[in-house]
Structures are given as structure tokens and as C-alpha cells.
Amino acid sequence: MKKRYIRHASELVTCKGKAPKHGKEMSDIGLIYDGAVIIHDDKIIAVGTTEELDKQVNSEEYEVIDAAGKTVMPGFVDSHTHFIFGGYRADEFSWRLKGDSYMSIMERGGGINATVVPTREASEEELMEAGKERLNRMLEFGVTTVEGKSGYGMDCETELKMLRAMKKLNETHPVDIVSTFLGPHSVLPQWKGKEREFLDEQLNHVMPKVKEENLAEFADIFTEKNVFTVEDSEYYMTKAKEMGFKLKIHADEIYQLGGSELAARVGAVSADHLLKASDEGIRQMRDAGVISTILPLTAFGLKEEYAPARKMIDEGCAVALASDLNPGSCFSNSIPLMVALGCIYMNMSIEEVITALTINGAAAVDRADKVGSIEPGKAADIIFLKFPSIHFMPYHTAINLVETVIKNGDTVYHKEW
């Protein structure tokens, strides 16, 4: 048995719990000063102060890790990404800087559909190689669990290829990957006006194969003006749930269509984006236990107003933060920038931001019982920050402070400053 003992953490952030934290609970991150953690193999065995745990440890039997002057906290969970794709869309970013809107670019053939051809043309090996490099960057930011979506093929062959690439990466890369089927990510020109037929094609021909190969745990859909209506989305989500998929939804990003209310109605695990969520939608998500996943890097890149995180938390929602890494609207997975945006522009406290990136992110991928906190029985997914306090996270603005990443009890990343 491999035994490791972390001691003398200046601040140990536990985020203790096996369920999402709602509203005011998000401010409770279970901080322990001069904290310590005992790890056996891949699991956390004990958590407490150094004084308490020193009494339980024979130092000759343990690898002792000195965390003096460091902040120690759970590995981050990035619960919404599109990290498997082919090609890039840097030109579109420049178009937006000149004033073109995301929807106008999409309507003239750009946007999501512009990534379809290079993703279809890429081999599974090429997608895996690019995905591995992106996972390496995530690890450097302290991400130990990530959600990844398909959705850049919108045909059977490519959707399966993307999901197979993620499955193989999950088996070989330290970062755990939770896969989501997002066949209805956009409407290709040949399916315009025939959206319900396209959904039936996905439901009847693609998704059974996804299930057969155990390639995805979740099903997702982009509910938006000129994409999929609330009615079509409800039809798809109801059928997907019957097939055994857990549900996610891209909701109320650009227009207020009622996606938040739909998420509550069908029992989605999370509703994501939510820039235009209505007050009623926020209340319904709270009451239904839907995780409100907000993606501030996307709003930042699109120069849109941020999702109303403060209102959601004050209303008692469980809020998660995620990157939305993708080749178009948000080619970034910067956790430090997300922290800055959450604290400075969305009026979240650093404690709420940490909760949103750990235990609530874990809940958004239905992993709150396994990861997202530092407590006995959970996976030993732990990160060390260079500085002694969580308050350096927004203060040292948009700078990566992650020094060491432990995944399942093993050190998988370390930075020498």
C-alpha cells in the first residue's frame, strides 16, 4: 500500500460534502488552518489539523509532504467543455472584434458548423493527440476531472469517433473524462426546417450505438433561437432520458427562450450558460435541484453580459463554474481568468468561486460522491497553490498559482517556480 501524508498546509480547503452546495452553503468551504491529509493508495483516509493527524501517523511508514506556506484544496472539476475538435476559428474571433455578432457569423455558415468539416476529416488518432495536449494544459491549471462533449460531427461516424477518442483518453490520461453526447449541437443546412427529423435520426440511429459502446453518460442539446426550439428540445431530452442518458442543456444563452424552465421540467442534472435565464427559471432550477452551470469565459469572449450568478446564489441555487473550452466562442480553459471574472465582475466571493469549481462542478457531472472535496472516502484529487491563502487566487489576477497536482494519490504535475 502506498501511504502519503500531507501536513502543515497553511490553508486546507475541504469543501466537505457529497452533494452540491446551494445558496449560502456555497460560502462554507470547510477551511482548516495548519491542515493535514492522510492518503492510502488512491483514497483519502483522514483530514484534520496537523496536530491531530500527527498522532495517527508513523512517519517512517509514510511519504511525508510538507505543505508549509501552501494552500491545499480539491482538484478542480471543469464540468462543461468541447475539448475534442478539429480545426480552429481564429478568423471568427477577429470578426467579432470588428462588431459581428455570434449569431450573424453562425447564420452565414460560421460558428459551430464551420468546425464540422475539419472534425469529420480528422482521424481518431489526430483528435486524440490534440485532445491529449489540451488535457495536459487543463492539468497544469489544477483540473482533475473534466466533462467533454461530442457535437462537431452531427453524423453517426464522427460523433462516435469523437466519443471513442474521449473514452481512450480517459483510459490513458490522468484527468478523468465524463463524456456527453451532443449530436444536436447545431442545425446543418440540409436539416433546416426538418429539425425533428434530425433529432429522430440521432435518437434512433446514433444514440443506440453510443449506448451499445458505453461512450457517453449524458445527453445534451443546444436550445436557442434558430437552433432547437424548447418543444423540440423537450422531445429530445424526454426520449434521451428514456434511453438511460442523464441530461444537460445549453439554455438561455443568447435569447430567453425558457431553457432553464425546461431543465427543471425534465430533471436535467445541469443547465449551462444561462446568461438570459428568467427569474422564474432560476427559481424552478433551484426547486428542481438543477445545477446552474455558468461559463464566464464565453461571455467574456463574446463581450456579453455575464450570467446572473449573484442572483442565482441569493435565490438558493447550486452554481457551478466551467470553462466551455471550444474552438469558436471560447478558445480558453483558463481557471485563473474564470476566478477573476467570477470575483470581480460577477460579484461572487472567492469561497463561492471555489465551491463552484469543486464540489458543485462535481455535482454537475454526477460525481459529488466521488470527487470535488477533501474528505475520507473520496478520491485523492488534490492541488497545491504556491501561496498560503485562497485570497491570492483573485488577488494575483489571472495568474496560474497551481504548483502541484495529485490525482488518485499520485503526483501527476509539479511546477518549479
VENMO-V50138 format. One record per residue. N is the residue number from 1. RES is the residue in one letter. SS is DSSP state (a for helix, b for strand, c for the rest). PSI is psi in whole degrees, 0 to 359 (none if undefined). BURIAL is 1 if it has 24 or more other ideal C-beta (glycine too) atoms within 12 Angstrom, else 0. Layout:
n = <N | N>
res = <RES | RES>
ss = <SS | SS>
psi = <PSI | PSI>
burial = <BURIAL | BURIAL>
This chain:
n = <1 | 2 | 3 | 4 | 5 | 6 | 7 | 8 | 9 | 10 | 11 | 12 | 13 | 14 | 15 | 16 | 17 | 18 | 19 | 20 | 21 | 22 | 23 | 24 | 25 | 26 | 27 | 28 | 29 | 30 | 31 | 32 | 33 | 34 | 35 | 36 | 37 | 38 | 39 | 40 | 41 | 42 | 43 | 44 | 45 | 46 | 47 | 48 | 49 | 50 | 51 | 52 | 53 | 54 | 55 | 56 | 57 | 58 | 59 | 60 | 61 | 62 | 63 | 64 | 65 | 66 | 67 | 68 | 69 | 70 | 71 | 72 | 73 | 74 | 75 | 76 | 77 | 78 | 79 | 80 | 81 | 82 | 83 | 84 | 85 | 86 | 87 | 88 | 89 | 90 | 91 | 92 | 93 | 94 | 95 | 96 | 97 | 98 | 99 | 100 | 101 | 102 | 103 | 104 | 105 | 106 | 107 | 108 | 109 | 110 | 111 | 112 | 113 | 114 | 115 | 116 | 117 | 118 | 119 | 120 | 121 | 122 | 123 | 124 | 125 | 126 | 127 | 128 | 129 | 130 | 131 | 132 | 133 | 134 | 135 | 136 | 137 | 138 | 139 | 140 | 141 | 142 | 143 | 144 | 145 | 146 | 147 | 148 | 149 | 150 | 151 | 152 | 153 | 154 | 155 | 156 | 157 | 158 | 159 | 160 | 161 | 162 | 163 | 164 | 165 | 166 | 167 | 168 | 169 | 170 | 171 | 172 | 173 | 174 | 175 | 176 | 177 | 178 | 179 | 180 | 181 | 182 | 183 | 184 | 185 | 186 | 187 | 188 | 189 | 190 | 191 | 192 | 193 | 194 | 195 | 196 | 197 | 198 | 199 | 200 | 201 | 202 | 203 | 204 | 205 | 206 | 207 | 208 | 209 | 210 | 211 | 212 | 213 | 214 | 215 | 216 | 217 | 218 | 219 | 220 | 221 | 222 | 223 | 224 | 225 | 226 | 227 | 228 | 229 | 230 | 231 | 232 | 233 | 234 | 235 | 236 | 237 | 238 | 239 | 240 | 241 | 242 | 243 | 244 | 245 | 246 | 247 | 248 | 249 | 250 | 251 | 252 | 253 | 254 | 255 | 256 | 257 | 258 | 259 | 260 | 261 | 262 | 263 | 264 | 265 | 266 | 267 | 268 | 269 | 270 | 271 | 272 | 273 | 274 | 275 | 276 | 277 | 278 | 279 | 280 | 281 | 282 | 283 | 284 | 285 | 286 | 287 | 288 | 289 | 290 | 291 | 292 | 293 | 294 | 295 | 296 | 297 | 298 | 299 | 300 | 301 | 302 | 303 | 304 | 305 | 306 | 307 | 308 | 309 | 310 | 311 | 312 | 313 | 314 | 315 | 316 | 317 | 318 | 319 | 320 | 321 | 322 | 323 | 324 | 325 | 326 | 327 | 328 | 329 | 330 | 331 | 332 | 333 | 334 | 335 | 336 | 337 | 338 | 339 | 340 | 341 | 342 | 343 | 344 | 345 | 346 | 347 | 348 | 349 | 350 | 351 | 352 | 353 | 354 | 355 | 356 | 357 | 358 | 359 | 360 | 361 | 362 | 363 | 364 | 365 | 366 | 367 | 368 | 369 | 370 | 371 | 372 | 373 | 374 | 375 | 376 | 377 | 378 | 379 | 380 | 381 | 382 | 383 | 384 | 385 | 386 | 387 | 388 | 389 | 390 | 391 | 392 | 393 | 394 | 395 | 396 | 397 | 398 | 399 | 400 | 401 | 402 | 403 | 404 | 405 | 406 | 407 | 408 | 409 | 410 | 411 | 412 | 413 | 414 | 415 | 416 | 417>
res = <M | K | K | R | Y | I | R | H | A | S | E | L | V | T | C | K | G | K | A | P | K | H | G | K | E | M | S | D | I | G | L | I | Y | D | G | A | V | I | I | H | D | D | K | I | I | A | V | G | T | T | E | E | L | D | K | Q | V | N | S | E | E | Y | E | V | I | D | A | A | G | K | T | V | M | P | G | F | V | D | S | H | T | H | F | I | F | G | G | Y | R | A | D | E | F | S | W | R | L | K | G | D | S | Y | M | S | I | M | E | R | G | G | G | I | N | A | T | V | V | P | T | R | E | A | S | E | E | E | L | M | E | A | G | K | E | R | L | N | R | M | L | E | F | G | V | T | T | V | E | G | K | S | G | Y | G | M | D | C | E | T | E | L | K | M | L | R | A | M | K | K | L | N | E | T | H | P | V | D | I | V | S | T | F | L | G | P | H | S | V | L | P | Q | W | K | G | K | E | R | E | F | L | D | E | Q | L | N | H | V | M | P | K | V | K | E | E | N | L | A | E | F | A | D | I | F | T | E | K | N | V | F | T | V | E | D | S | E | Y | Y | M | T | K | A | K | E | M | G | F | K | L | K | I | H | A | D | E | I | Y | Q | L | G | G | S | E | L | A | A | R | V | G | A | V | S | A | D | H | L | L | K | A | S | D | E | G | I | R | Q | M | R | D | A | G | V | I | S | T | I | L | P | L | T | A | F | G | L | K | E | E | Y | A | P | A | R | K | M | I | D | E | G | C | A | V | A | L | A | S | D | L | N | P | G | S | C | F | S | N | S | I | P | L | M | V | A | L | G | C | I | Y | M | N | M | S | I | E | E | V | I | T | A | L | T | I | N | G | A | A | A | V | D | R | A | D | K | V | G | S | I | E | P | G | K | A | A | D | I | I | F | L | K | F | P | S | I | H | F | M | P | Y | H | T | A | I | N | L | V | E | T | V | I | K | N | G | D | T | V | Y | H | K | E | W>
ss = <c | c | b | b | b | b | b | b | b | b | b | b | b | c | c | c | c | c | c | c | c | c | a | a | a | a | a | c | c | c | b | b | b | b | b | b | b | b | b | b | c | c | b | b | b | b | b | b | b | a | a | a | a | a | c | c | c | c | a | a | a | c | b | b | b | b | c | c | c | c | b | b | b | b | c | b | b | b | c | c | c | c | c | c | c | c | c | c | c | a | a | a | a | a | a | a | a | c | c | c | c | a | a | a | a | a | a | c | c | c | a | a | a | a | a | a | a | a | a | a | a | c | c | a | a | a | a | a | a | a | a | a | a | a | a | a | a | a | a | a | c | c | b | b | b | b | b | b | b | c | c | c | c | c | c | a | a | a | a | a | a | a | a | a | a | a | a | a | a | a | a | a | c | c | c | b | b | b | b | b | b | b | b | b | c | c | c | c | a | a | a | c | c | c | a | a | a | a | a | a | a | a | a | a | a | a | a | a | a | a | a | a | c | c | c | c | c | b | b | b | b | b | b | c | c | c | c | b | c | a | a | a | a | a | a | a | a | a | a | a | a | a | c | c | c | b | b | b | b | b | b | c | c | c | c | c | c | c | a | a | a | a | a | a | a | a | c | c | c | b | b | b | b | c | c | c | c | c | a | a | a | a | a | a | a | a | a | a | c | c | b | b | b | b | c | a | a | a | a | a | a | a | c | c | c | c | c | c | a | a | a | a | a | a | c | c | c | c | b | b | b | c | c | c | c | c | c | c | c | c | c | c | c | c | a | a | a | a | a | a | a | a | a | a | a | c | c | c | c | a | a | a | a | a | a | a | a | c | a | a | a | a | a | a | c | c | c | c | c | c | c | c | c | c | c | c | c | c | b | c | c | b | b | b | b | c | c | c | c | c | c | a | a | a | a | c | c | c | c | c | c | b | b | b | b | b | b | c | c | b | b | b | b | b | c | c | c>
psi = <135 | 125 | 129 | 145 | 113 | 127 | 161 | 33 | 128 | 311 | 126 | 114 | 118 | 327 | 37 | 135 | 157 | 19 | 161 | 152 | 132 | 145 | 235 | 335 | 335 | 342 | 347 | 103 | 11 | 50 | 132 | 125 | 143 | 52 | 162 | 152 | 133 | 130 | 131 | 118 | 244 | 7 | 149 | 131 | 320 | 150 | 138 | 199 | 161 | 320 | 318 | 312 | 336 | 328 | 341 | 350 | 129 | 107 | 339 | 340 | 355 | 150 | 114 | 127 | 119 | 116 | 22 | 133 | 6 | 154 | 131 | 132 | 170 | 149 | 146 | 149 | 112 | 101 | 11 | 105 | 163 | 60 | 352 | 116 | 164 | 147 | 171 | 166 | 48 | 327 | 324 | 325 | 317 | 324 | 318 | 324 | 334 | 359 | 354 | 140 | 159 | 316 | 324 | 323 | 318 | 320 | 337 | 21 | 357 | 206 | 211 | 317 | 334 | 343 | 349 | 310 | 307 | 331 | 321 | 323 | 335 | 144 | 164 | 321 | 320 | 320 | 321 | 318 | 315 | 320 | 321 | 317 | 321 | 322 | 322 | 319 | 321 | 316 | 321 | 331 | 2 | 12 | 125 | 345 | 135 | 145 | 140 | 139 | 149 | 198 | 2 | 19 | 311 | 20 | 165 | 311 | 313 | 321 | 316 | 322 | 315 | 315 | 325 | 321 | 317 | 320 | 317 | 322 | 323 | 329 | 342 | 341 | 146 | 325 | 128 | 138 | 126 | 119 | 142 | 133 | 122 | 50 | 315 | 65 | 336 | 177 | 112 | 155 | 322 | 347 | 2 | 129 | 354 | 38 | 321 | 323 | 320 | 317 | 320 | 323 | 316 | 313 | 323 | 336 | 326 | 310 | 327 | 325 | 324 | 315 | 317 | 321 | 3 | 53 | 343 | 142 | 328 | 157 | 143 | 162 | 149 | 100 | 107 | 157 | 134 | 13 | 259 | 131 | 166 | 320 | 313 | 323 | 319 | 320 | 310 | 313 | 322 | 315 | 318 | 320 | 320 | 331 | 352 | 9 | 141 | 157 | 141 | 163 | 137 | 111 | 139 | 46 | 307 | 325 | 150 | 98 | 349 | 20 | 326 | 315 | 321 | 317 | 317 | 320 | 321 | 358 | 41 | 148 | 319 | 154 | 134 | 149 | 273 | 23 | 325 | 19 | 137 | 162 | 320 | 320 | 320 | 316 | 320 | 321 | 317 | 310 | 330 | 355 | 24 | 132 | 127 | 103 | 117 | 146 | 76 | 335 | 327 | 314 | 320 | 311 | 330 | 357 | 43 | 162 | 146 | 156 | 148 | 68 | 317 | 315 | 318 | 315 | 316 | 332 | 352 | 15 | 159 | 112 | 133 | 152 | 139 | 166 | 325 | 29 | 123 | 168 | 357 | 279 | 344 | 83 | 64 | 143 | 35 | 104 | 316 | 322 | 322 | 319 | 314 | 315 | 319 | 315 | 316 | 318 | 341 | 4 | 33 | 145 | 162 | 327 | 317 | 321 | 316 | 314 | 317 | 333 | 355 | 266 | 324 | 326 | 320 | 319 | 327 | 342 | 19 | 45 | 17 | 341 | 352 | 322 | 180 | 355 | 164 | 101 | 158 | 136 | 339 | 160 | 142 | 72 | 102 | 140 | 150 | 133 | 151 | 327 | 164 | 358 | 149 | 337 | 348 | 342 | 310 | 331 | 314 | 76 | 124 | 22 | 135 | 117 | 1 | 125 | 320 | 141 | 125 | 125 | 123 | 40 | 351 | 141 | 117 | 351 | 138 | 134 | 129 | 123 | none>
burial = <0 | 0 | 1 | 1 | 1 | 1 | 1 | 1 | 1 | 1 | 1 | 1 | 1 | 1 | 1 | 1 | 1 | 0 | 0 | 1 | 1 | 1 | 1 | 0 | 1 | 1 | 0 | 0 | 1 | 1 | 1 | 1 | 0 | 1 | 1 | 1 | 1 | 1 | 1 | 1 | 0 | 1 | 1 | 1 | 1 | 1 | 1 | 1 | 0 | 1 | 0 | 0 | 1 | 0 | 0 | 1 | 1 | 0 | 0 | 0 | 0 | 1 | 0 | 1 | 1 | 0 | 1 | 0 | 0 | 1 | 1 | 1 | 1 | 1 | 1 | 1 | 1 | 1 | 1 | 1 | 1 | 1 | 1 | 1 | 1 | 1 | 1 | 0 | 1 | 0 | 0 | 1 | 1 | 0 | 0 | 1 | 0 | 0 | 0 | 0 | 0 | 1 | 0 | 0 | 1 | 1 | 0 | 0 | 0 | 1 | 1 | 1 | 1 | 1 | 1 | 1 | 0 | 0 | 1 | 1 | 0 | 1 | 0 | 1 | 0 | 0 | 1 | 1 | 0 | 1 | 1 | 1 | 0 | 1 | 1 | 0 | 1 | 1 | 1 | 1 | 1 | 1 | 1 | 1 | 1 | 1 | 1 | 1 | 1 | 1 | 1 | 1 | 1 | 1 | 1 | 1 | 0 | 1 | 1 | 1 | 1 | 1 | 1 | 1 | 1 | 1 | 1 | 1 | 1 | 1 | 0 | 0 | 1 | 1 | 1 | 1 | 1 | 1 | 1 | 1 | 1 | 1 | 1 | 1 | 1 | 1 | 1 | 1 | 0 | 0 | 1 | 0 | 0 | 0 | 1 | 0 | 0 | 1 | 1 | 0 | 1 | 1 | 1 | 0 | 0 | 1 | 1 | 0 | 1 | 1 | 0 | 0 | 0 | 0 | 1 | 1 | 1 | 1 | 1 | 1 | 1 | 1 | 1 | 1 | 0 | 0 | 1 | 1 | 1 | 1 | 0 | 1 | 1 | 1 | 1 | 1 | 1 | 0 | 1 | 1 | 1 | 0 | 1 | 0 | 1 | 1 | 1 | 1 | 1 | 1 | 1 | 1 | 1 | 1 | 1 | 1 | 1 | 1 | 1 | 1 | 1 | 1 | 1 | 1 | 1 | 1 | 1 | 1 | 1 | 1 | 1 | 1 | 1 | 1 | 1 | 1 | 1 | 1 | 0 | 0 | 1 | 1 | 0 | 1 | 1 | 1 | 0 | 1 | 1 | 1 | 1 | 1 | 1 | 1 | 1 | 1 | 1 | 1 | 1 | 1 | 1 | 1 | 0 | 1 | 0 | 1 | 1 | 1 | 1 | 1 | 1 | 1 | 1 | 0 | 1 | 1 | 1 | 1 | 1 | 1 | 1 | 1 | 1 | 1 | 1 | 1 | 1 | 1 | 1 | 1 | 1 | 1 | 1 | 1 | 1 | 1 | 1 | 1 | 1 | 1 | 1 | 1 | 1 | 0 | 1 | 1 | 0 | 1 | 1 | 1 | 1 | 1 | 1 | 1 | 1 | 1 | 1 | 1 | 1 | 1 | 1 | 1 | 1 | 1 | 1 | 1 | 1 | 1 | 0 | 1 | 1 | 1 | 1 | 1 | 1 | 0 | 0 | 1 | 1 | 1 | 1 | 1 | 1 | 1 | 1 | 1 | 1 | 1 | 1 | 1 | 1 | 1 | 1 | 1 | 0 | 0 | 0 | 0 | 0 | 1 | 1 | 1 | 1 | 1 | 1 | 1 | 1 | 1 | 1 | 0 | 1 | 1 | 1 | 0 | 0 | 0 | 0>
